[in-house]
Amino acid sequence: MTVAIGLDIGTTSTIATLMDETGKVIASHSRPSRLSSIEPGFAEADPAQWWQNSQAVLKAVMAELPQDASLCGVCVTGMLPAVVLLDEKNEVLRPSIQQSDARCGQQVETMKESLDEADFLARTGQGLTQQLVAPKLRWLEAHEPDIHTAIRCMFGSYDYINFCLTGVKRVERNWALEAGFVDLKDHQIAADLVALGGLDKAVLPDLAAAHEVIGTVSQSAADLTGLPVGCPVFGGAADHIGSALATGLTKPGDVLLKFGGAGDVIAIAEQAMPDRRLFLDYHLIPGLYAPNGCMASSGSMLRWLAGILSDCPGEEADLAKLDAKAAQKPLGADGVRMLPYFLGEKTPIHDPKARGTLTGLSLGHDQGHIWRAALEAIACGFKHHLDVLEDMGTPARQLFASDGGSRSAIWMQIVADICAAPVKVLADAFGSSTGAAWVALVGAGICDWPDVAGAVAYGKIYEPSDADADTAKAVYADYHALYAQLRPFFGSEEAQ
């Protein structure tokens, strides 16, 4: 038996999954991660916690390694483009600035004054938004100049864990692409694009393909993780793209809704389709692209809200109990509405000043109404992305759901109702980590890309309710109307 490990450095948890060459999950263990938001719009995390969590979950899955199993390698996946910065001693300079961080609005506006956005979009596949790394670096230059001056290496969350495992510095190409540093003409990092962040190209390690062996597990890492010394470590994968692979998305019209710490929407394209409302990534299958969107706070917002409603830390709150209360309420939550922009919003509105809101409350409402309104708000965000894809000429024909939130039956039914389309749920909830494990199997030559789609197992299909169709339309209309009316209050400058 040949097995691989996929390690997911997620926004709200770190997950290690041990999987065999048929796609069967043998073991999976997780530990919660903390997202820090010390100021409005800030989103930071501690890379040291990622590494500590990784050690724990890797030890746990290795303890369940079958005696007859041969471990072909480890592939790490994670959110992007989280920004991890190292100094000349390879020590982390500051907490990671997460992909959902919205502090750099002013720096984005400055970039718009000096660059032609259409040209930048055509060249990089990305619009001039807070997702880019360059404006985050310019924010550091203005507010933490000593940190900016000390930067000697810059890469992403999973690149950092790869470095901890192997001592080798590489940057996976989708991190560099979404960061805004890759020129689509030659698919290489361009020095002038890195210079937009006030840094030299030398701070970025060489690009790595996801299924490329970049190094092997060192003795020190083996002692900490239980992995064998010399175990191959692969280039890594963006979490949402790993989920797309694990879900079997291979053709235009396939769309994945990923219910993790952030809310991701991933489509498939046979050519690059730059659109400023979305991001552009490479699919893990060579030759394909993955236009995609990301809502800044999805699962992370729900964890925060659950902590408040349950009067305990979010990671300890019983989400199933809140789901049960929400299930007792009708679609529309008896008039309670929410905007889920608790970290500003990325796609498709790209408004770092947007904020979360809760409206329509009366003394007759309770926890169930508020929780249901939150689930419906995120579902409306997914629907908004589907409208953008249709406007681009690439309408969704099949909707798939993966990752932790897809285990919530009430949420999946809400999504089917709001999106007015069936939602097919992945049989397991480990989308990103199983996708990473598949990358390791392909990289090790155990299987090929077409084998992945053939091995995918699906669970329940949630059908939209005809009886709730009119209410679903009204909820979605309210979602748009609320943002339009509240934009001046947020201080947002232009409608998207």
Secondary structure by P-SEA (a helix, b strand, c coil): cbbbbbbbbcccbbbbbbbcccccccbbbbbbbbbbcccccbbbbbaaaaaaaaaaaaaaaaaaccccccccbbbbbbcccbbbbbcccccccccccccccccaaaaaaaaaacccaaaaaaacccccccccaaaaaaaaaaccaaaaaaccccccaaaaaaaaaccbbbbcaaaaaaacccccccccccccccccccccccccccccccccccccccaaaaaaccccccccccccccaaaaaaaaaccccccbbbbccccbbbbbbbbccbbbbccbbbbbcccccbbbbccccccaaaaaaaaaaaaaccccccccaaaaaaaaaacccccccccccccccccccccccccbbbbbccccccccaaaaaaaaaaaaaaaaaaaaaaaaaacccccbbbbbccccccaaaaaaaaaaacbbbbbccccaaaaaaaaaaaaaaaccccaaaaaaaccccbbbbbbccaaaaaaaaaaaaaaaaaaacccccccccc
